[in-house]
Amino acid sequence: MAQAKQPGRDKSLASLHKATDTLSTMLAQEVKELNARQKVQRADGSDPALMKGLKEATGGAEGSGRGGQDPERSGCGCRGPGVRCGASASRGGRMNAEIVWRPQPRQAEFMRRPEPEALYGGAAGGGKSDALVIEALRQVHIPHYRGLILRKTYPQLSDLVDKSMAYYKRAFPTAQYNATSHVWVFPSGAKIYFGSMQYTKDRTNYQGKAFDFIGFDELTHFEWEEYSYMMSRNRPTGPGTRVYLRATTNPGGVGHGWVKARFITPAPPGTPIVEQFPVRMPDGTEKVLERARVFIPSSVFDNPALLENDPDYLASLASLPEAEKQALLYGSWDSFSGQVFTEWRNDPGHYQDQRWTHVIAPFAIPRHWKIYRGYDFGFSKPFSVGWYAADEEGRLYRIKELYGCTGRPNEGLRIDPVEQARRIREAEQNDPMLKGRTILGVADPAIFDESRGESIAAMMERGPHFLHWVPGDHTRLAGKMQFHYRLAFDGEGRPMFQVFSTCRHFIRTLPNLVYDESNVEDIDTRQEDHIYDECPVCADGKSHLPAPADRAASGGGMTRWSCTGGARFYKGIGGSPSPSALARCHLSRRARPWQLL
């Protein structure tokens, strides 16, 4: 009997196993779909769970508290959702909340972005710091959430801390701020830190740490090495958190160049910039990963509450010097406070006629013009080679360049001097403008240093490349003043230095240079200044270039001066020798009186 029933029991068990497997498959599929939905929601910031921390402190438009922000605490305020400070008395059984902060439309646009990186700002008065401080609250309902807001120095953090005092304590009455460790602790256990990174070496203070959210205030005050290092610290502290970076800034500062190249130049505002990165997996396959970033511009015109509370603020911005006005009022990334070469002009409308622009269209170089090659060595940082043609008047044209960078800000190719010499020689043999020409190589005198063995110059001069150099004048102040002189326009709109539009790295880096805060007459060397270092060794006019022709004779309205050392420089009629001229006379060790010719 038992054996007779065995087939039936086996059949039943098989049916049960089949049903179980089917159910497991269905559940697994549901979980997979749920995870996919949550992933999409996390990406666009719409996940209710991820938004909970911010929404607990948020009163919708239907809230009955005070509309807008406290005008005594901030210049921001508009319609829409806003941070509220807990529950107040209810009417008719309905809880009401005091509205502490509401985003303005442009702030809300910034806070809605799904990209892992987003930059907000450009001009002054757009409510940048407020948006950053509030954004850090988004996930404070998650116990293991860790946020970090950075400024360059601790004293600069004071305004951000004040804003957090105004908002965080009112939105979360039981939250506590530790002034010693600069950290907010929220009821859930979540923490928001306020930190600094005054020097690049300070980045190691964050080694081994993880932050779900990192916010940079005034990003252009930071160097690329600092920002990129903190990207590695931007990782989940536990399950369920959104991991992303946000930054605010105005134009200008030591990081202006790399920030502009990363967020401003690649795409119009509001357009995602997507980069692809190949990664070799443990199984040997290659996977292409994507990472996106975006720039959201703002200005004082996006902040009507500020203009209403302080009507004179707009006039204050309008009264600034032109460079600062363009940056802080209009958000221009081409003109800003601290810019070294304010003479620089890049006007495509004049590329052909070569007037009132330093960038011009390439043209055929006459065979009798002299050709010079400038060089600044770099290994971990980029090396720079520029080829220059000098016309009969002593005007210099940068006609070609070779820039040894990886494509990442201020990162060199790490190739030795012999390989650099090979690439330079190859460029001269393959370019019709340079092939067969006699070229004088002028380099930074540092490459002739033999204190640690064979010099770089000697390595490059060996066969098979036989690349010969003569030392240029690398006195920084005199070189800068000479560059100012060459960039100045005469009465006809002609400068003594112009660059072919094909020299994109020169065009990218030179306008971004800023002054050193501790040495206000010199350029900040923390920037990507390698092309600038290479250029003056050819532009100094000391011994290698023909003396510029008398601009007065050509109708340029210039007066010619000469020192007993034989150098000749120019200044406006009735003026004295230019600072560059005085510097050059001093450098020739013949500091004798100048005479008007």
JODAPE-V89712 format. One record per helix or strand. SS is the DSSP state (alpha for helix, beta for strand). FROM is the first residue (numbers start at 1). TO is the last residue. If there is no record, write none. Layout:
# JODAPE-V89712
SS;FROM;TO / SS;FROM;TO
This chain:
# JODAPE-V89712
alpha;2;44 / alpha;48;56 / beta;58;59 / beta;82;84 / beta;91;91 / beta;94;94 / beta;99;102 / alpha;105;112 / beta;117;122 / alpha;128;135 / beta;146;151 / alpha;155;171 / beta;176;178 / beta;183;185 / beta;191;196 / alpha;200;206 / beta;211;211 / beta;213;217 / alpha;219;221 / alpha;224;233 / beta;234;234 / beta;244;250 / alpha;256;264 / beta;273;280 / beta;286;298 / alpha;300;302 / alpha;304;309 / alpha;312;318 / alpha;322;328 / beta;339;339 / alpha;348;350 / beta;359;360 / beta;370;376 / beta;383;390 / beta;396;405 / beta;412;412 / alpha;417;430 / beta;439;443 / alpha;445;448 / alpha;456;461 / beta;470;471 / alpha;476;487 / beta;497;500 / alpha;504;512 / beta;514;515 / beta;523;523 / alpha;530;539 / beta;558;562 / beta;568;572 / alpha;579;587 / beta;595;596
